[in-house]
Amino acid sequence: MSELNAILLRISAAGLLVVMSALVHEALKQATLGQAIFWRSLWSLPVIVMYARVLGPFRYSLKTDKAFGHILRGLMGLCAMALHFLCLAHLNISYATSLGFLAPILVLPLAAVFLAEKITKMVLFASFLGFSGVLMISFAELDTGDMPIASFIGIAAGLGFALTMAFTRVFVKQLSVKDSAALIALSFSVITMLGGLATLPFGWGALGDEAHRYLMFAGLLGGLGHVISNEAVKRSDISVLGPFDYTAIIWALAIDVMVFGFVPNRLGLFGIFVIAFAALSLAVKQVRSA
């Protein structure tokens, strides 16, 4: 039952983080990268603090003997957020999301090496089947002509984000053995907020009310998604949860179609089906073995 709850939490977190990405995508039309990181991180703090208070006395949620580990994880998260936002600034939501799905594939060997997790054939099948669906969607969205420099920047940033997230997720699993999910999320948000603030001397533009609202809701949803994702990791192996990250592409494509007017072609739709099948096949397997 705990593993099923972890899966449901992971799917919910995926949806929240995709909506956050859409809000950031729009905000970056006015905001600088540093501004987006700062405001997104700042507005996530109320959610994380409230979550910590719900768990019990606030001071106990903040206890740790791995302060350096949290700092290192925060810096890795800052790098990942910057790369993800850079990717969102240059690509549509579904393509940026699909690049991020390289992380669950990259995390499989890392989980085996650093966490001694068992990688079953079913997990490998679902992960690589889902990755095949991501590739189909990627090829469906790529322009057959010459790609502008912005697209190259977005793709490179997306690949860097995936690699950084692979290491970050393994690191979170190590921290979550003793430390609370609230502390992991809080340290992450504080460090990324300070990292965004450090770009102030390089020039921040004036933001309109609309951009501020986008970043406010991005922070609130991002904080909630972050906490839920960490709670999922505490309840199951990340090698099991990895394939369920692919469900976020369905959220991303739905937002692209309904909000931004992007309609996928047949190859893109087939990619969605493959990803959904990969996630559902592993979910059924976990439910039957529970």
N, C-alpha and C positions, 0 to 999 in steps of 0.2 A: 504493500500500500504506500509506503514511503517513497518508493521509486516512481510509482504512478503520479503521486503528488508532485514530485520533482519534475516530471515531464510536463505536467499541466502548468506548473510555475514557469518553466522555460519557454513554453509556447506563448504564455501571456506576456512575459518579458520581451519576447521577440516582437510582438505586436506593438507594445508601448514604445520600444526603441525605434521602430520603423516610423511611427507617427512623429516621434521626436526628430528623426532625420528629415522628414518632410518639412517640419517647421524651421529647422536650421537651414535647409536648402533655400527656403524663401527669405529668411533673415539675412543670409549671406549676399543677397542682392544689394543690401545697403551696408551691412556691418563688415568690419575687417575680421580676419581669422581670430586675432587675439580678443576682440570684443565678443565674438560668438562664444569662444571658450570661457571667458570670464562670466558672462551673464548666464550661460547655460549651467555652469558649475555653481554659481551663487544661488540661483533659484532652486537647485536640487537640495540645498542644505536643510530647508524647513521640513521636507519630507523625511530625510534621513534622521534628523533630530527627533521628530515625532515618532518614528519607528523605534528608535532607541529607547524612548520613554515608555513605549508600550511594552517592550520586553522586560522592563524592570528599572531599578534605580540607574539613572543616567551614568553615574560615575563607574558602575560595574561594567557597563557596556564598553567603556573606553579603556579598560585595563588590558595591557599587553606587555609581553617581554620581548616583542619583536619590532621595536620602533624603527630600526633601520630597514627591516623588511617592508614595512608600510611605506616608508619614504621611497624605497626603490620601486615598489609596485605603483606608487603614485606617479613617479616620473615616467615609468613605462606606459601608464595609462594616459598621461599628458601627451606623450608622443603619438600614441594610438589615436587619441581624440583629434589632434591636429591633422594627422594624415587623413582620417575619416572625413573631417570637415572640408579639407582641401579637395578630396574626392567629390563630395557633395556639391561643392561650388562649381565644378566643371562637368558633372555628369548627371543624368536623371536618376531618380530614386531607385528604380529597379536595377539599373546597371551597377550603381554604387553598392547596392545591397548584395548583388550576386558576386561581386569581387570580394566582399567581406566574408562570403561563405567559403573561401579558401581556408579560413582559420580552423574550422572543425576538422578539415582533412590534415592540415599541418600539425594539429594538436595531438593526433593519434600516436605518432611515434614519440612525441615529447611526453605524453602521459605514461607510456610504457617504460621510458627510460628514467624519468624523474620520480614518478609516483608508483611504479611497479604495478600499474593497473593491467588487468587481463583484457586483451583485445580479442573478442570472439569473431568467428567468421560472419555471424549475422551483423555485427556492428560494422565490420569492414564492408560488407555487401551494401548495407543501407547508406553508409557514408559515401562510398564511391559512386553508387547509383544517384544519390542526391547531387554529388559534384558533377556528374554527367549532365543532369538537368540544368545546373547552373551554366555549364558551358554552352548548352543549346540556347539558353536565353541570351547569353553574352554574344554569341555569333549572330543571333537574330537581330540584336540591337546595333551591332557594328555596321558602320557605313562602308560600303564596298569601294568608295572612292577615297581620295586623300583625306586623312584625318587632320583636323586642326591641332595646333600645339596644345590648346586647352584640353582636348581629349586625351592626348598623351600624358599630360600632367595628371589628369584625373585617374587614368588607368594606373600609372606608376604609384600614385598616392594610395589607391585602393589595394594594390599588391603589398605595399609597405605596411598598410594598416592590418591586412590579414596576417602577415608574418609577426608583427608586434603583438597582435591579439592572441596568437597561438602561445607565445611565451607568457603573456599576462595571465591567461586562464590557468595555466599550470601553476603559476605563482600564487594565484588566489586560492587554489585548492590546498596548497601547502599552508597558507595563512589561516584558512578556515578550519583547520584541525582544532585549534584552541581559541582563536579570536572570533568575535561576533561579526555577523554580516554587516551590522550597523557601523562598527568601527572600520571595517574594510572600505565601505562605501563613503564614510565620512572623511577618512584620510585621503581617499582618491579625490573627492570633490574639493577639499581644501587645497591640495597641491595643484590641481588643474586650475582652480580659480586664481591662485597666486601666479601660476605660469601665464595665464591669460593677461593678468594685470601687469606683468613684467613687459608686455608689448606696448603699454601706454606711451612711453617716450618716443616710440616709432610712429606715432600718429594714429589717433582714433577719430573717425568721422562722426558727425552728429547723426543720431538715429531718430527716426520718426516713431510715433506711437505704435504704428503697426509692427515695426521691426522689434520694438521692445516687448510687445505682446507675444510675438512669435517665440522670442528667446525665453520669456517668462514661462510659457507653457512647455517649451522644450526642456527647460530645467526641471520643472515639476514632474513631467512624465519620465524624463531621463533618470531622475533620482528614484522614482518608484520602480522603474524597470531595472535599475542597477541593484536595488535591494532584493527584488524578487529573483533576479538572476543569481545573485550570491546565495540566497536561500536554497535555490535549486541545486547548486553545486554542493552544498553541505549535505544534501539528501541522497546523492547518487554520484557515480563516477562520471567525469566529464566526457569520457569516451562513449558513454551511453547517451548522454544529453546532446552531444554534438550533432547528430543527424536531425534533431528537432529544431535546430536553428534554421534549417532550410525552409521551415514553414513561413518565415518572415518574408520570403520572396513573394508569397501570395498576397500578403498585406501590402507590400511595396507596389506590386503591379496593380492592385485594386486602387491604390491612391493615385498612381500614374494615370489610370484610365478615368477615374471619376473626378479627380481634382485638376490634373495637369493636361488631360486630353491625349495622353499617349496610349495608342492601341497596339498591342503586340500582334505580330504575325503568327502564322501557323506553327513555325518552329518554336517561337516563344511560348505559345500555349501548350505545346507538347512538353516543353521543359518544365512548365508548372505541374503537369500531370506526373512526370517522372519524379519530381521533388516530393510531391504529396504522397506518392506511392512509397517512396523510400522511408519517409517519416512514419506513415501509417503501418507499414510492415514491421518496423521495429517496435512501435507502440503495441501492436497486437501481441508480438512475441513477449514483451515485458508483462503485459496484463495476464497472459496465460501462465507465465512462470511465477507470478506473484502469489 
